[in-house]
Each structure stands twice: as structure tokens, then as C-alpha cells.
């Protein structure tokens, strides 16, 4: 691994663990086993590291969603797989990181908000269109309304005010809201598949 990639990987790991405010360039250099001067040779300041680190996270999301679309058998499997991926990523992120980016790095936060408004919403809409084409989702869905409803569901699931971490397991919350959403839009054919993917018993 080249030095620049190692610096970025280390910085991102530290940001995800401790947040961005308390991590210094010296901390990153020390964890990499290099001098602070070397870090500055590759990144002009911490803001550059934060920007590139967040962009890498968002790019990873896009790559996963693209692969999921291409490798899943149907829309319901795609939605369930994406839900599990997002949940696993969220468990490795300290919520402090996002809070601090929103408060102290507004330009970086704008790119994250744009990602949520564009990429995430478009992915949901594409999944809904795929599901209706496959006969798994109801034909009379208003795609724009239902997609935004799903986006709000996801944001609520990650909101510590709505689901405090000491009272709710994130994976359980995501499974419940996803099952509720899919069963609400699915056809009879879709219900049977959802029951399989979500391990829901028929008598439930």
C-alpha cells in the first residue's frame, strides 16, 4: 500500500472511531508510523483528509449498491441486502463523527446531504421500479412518494432520539422497518419472497 493510501485509510479509521474534531494530523502520523511532515506532503490539511475520506465512504456505498443491483435475483433481495450492508457500516461509525462534520465542516456535510438526496433516493426509486416490473411490488405505487417515505424510515432508524442505542439494537430496528416497508408495497408473490429473505414465518 502506497503511503498516501495508508494515510487516508488510517485517518478514516480514526475519524470513524473517535470523530473528526479530536483527531490531529500528529495522531494520524503516529498511527501510520510516519512523520507529520510526510502527512502534509500528501494532504495540505486535515480538511483535505476529511473531504477525501468522506468521499471514499460515499464511493464505497455507490459501488456496493451497483454490485447489489447486478448480482441479486430480484428487487426484494436487493433491498434486504442493501439494508444489511448499511446496518453493518453504521455499526462501525461513531455518531459523533457525523455530528462534528455537520457542525464544524458544513461544506463536507453538504456533499453527504447531496448523496442522501441524490444517490440514496435514486437507488430506492430504481428498486421500486424494478420490483413493479418483476411483479413483486404493487403496480399502483406512487414511486416518488413511496421512495421518500422509505428514505425517511431509514433516517429515523439511525436517529438516536427515536431509537436510543441503549434501548434498541440497530440491526433489529432496520429489519423491522424494512420488513414493514416491503410487506406494505409487495404483491402476494412479493410477500412470499419477503418471508424467505427476512425469515418471517407464514403465520406471523
Order of alpha helices (4+ residues) and beta strands (2+ residues): alpha-alpha-alpha-alpha-alpha-alpha-alpha-alpha-alpha-alpha-alpha
